[in-house]
Structures are given as C-alpha cells and as structure tokens.
Amino acid sequence: MEVERAVYLTLTAGMIMSFSLLSIGILLDLLGVKIYSTFILAGTLILVLTPMVRVVAAIIAFSSSREFYNAAVAIIVLFFMILGILFGFVLRIIPSG
C-alpha cells in the first residue's frame, strides 16, 4: 500500500504543478505579458518529467519495502525512459538527409 500511495502523491503533485504553470502561462498570454512562454515551458517540462519521477518514487518505495524484483523492473523501465529521451534529442539534432 505504501508504494501505491507514493506513486499517487507523485502523480498528483506533478499534475497540479503542471496544470498551474500552464494556466498561468495561458493567462499571461491573454493579458499580453511577454514572459508567458517561460511558464508554459516549465509546465510542459514538469508534465513530461512526472512519469520519470513516479518511477524513481516507485524504485525508492520498492527498495525500502524490500521488494527488490519490482525495484529492478522499475530501474529497467527508468533506463528505457532515459534512453528514449536521449534518442529523441540525438535524432532531433542530427539533420535528416
């Protein structure tokens, strides 16, 4: 039950922070304030990183409750998430053609 609670709190906090920053950014854009893009970028970044933080929270929770098999699986999932982000950056930087 502790693992589910940690994951739930992580997802909830990430969603609330992302929603708040995106809402502030949209409101500032409607008001004509030039700094709105910073809030939208931060909200989007938090939205993307929330699943990774959730996996890290699961690793910590599984390790503390001595569920090492589940912790190992979560570490593998985190590895592939990081690998996917790195491939995304590399393929975006390399020009096609």
C-alpha positions, -999 to 999 in steps of 0.1 A, spaced: 0 0 0 29 23 7 41 21 -29 7 30 -44 5 60 -21 39 73 -31 31 69 -68 -3 85 -63 12 115 -45 39 120 -71 14 119 -100 -10 142 -82 17 168 -74 31 167 -109 -3 172 -124 -12 201 -101 21 219 -107 19 214 -145 -17 225 -147 -10 256 -125 20 267 -146 3 261 -179 -28 280 -167 -6 309 -155 12 309 -189 -21 310 -208 -35 337 -186 -3 358 -190 -5 353 -228 -41 365 -228 -31 396 -208 -2 403 -232 26 397 -208 58 386 -227 71 362 -200 42 337 -206 64 313 -226 85 306 -196 55 293 -176 43 272 -205 77 257 -210 81 249 -172 46 234 -172 53 212 -202 87 201 -187 70 191 -154 43 173 -174 69 153 -193 91 146 -162 63 135 -139 63 98 -151 100 96 -146 97 110 -111 69 85 -105 93 56 -115 120 69 -92 95 71 -63 85 35 -71 121 24 -70 126 41 -36 94 26 -22 101 -9 -36 136 -8 -22 125 4 12 99 -24 14 125 -50 3 107 -58 -30 139 -60 -50 125 -77 -80 100 -49 -85 127 -23 -79 149 -39 -106 120 -39 -130 114 -2 -122 151 6 -128 149 -11 -162 118 10 -170 137 42 -159 167 32 -181 145 29 -212 127 62 -204 160 80 -202 173 61 -233 141 73 -252 147 109 -242 183 107 -253 174 92 -286 148 119 -291 174 146 -285 201 129 -307 176 123 -336 164 159 -334 199 173 -335 211 152 -364 199 167 -397 180 143 -419 190 137 -455 
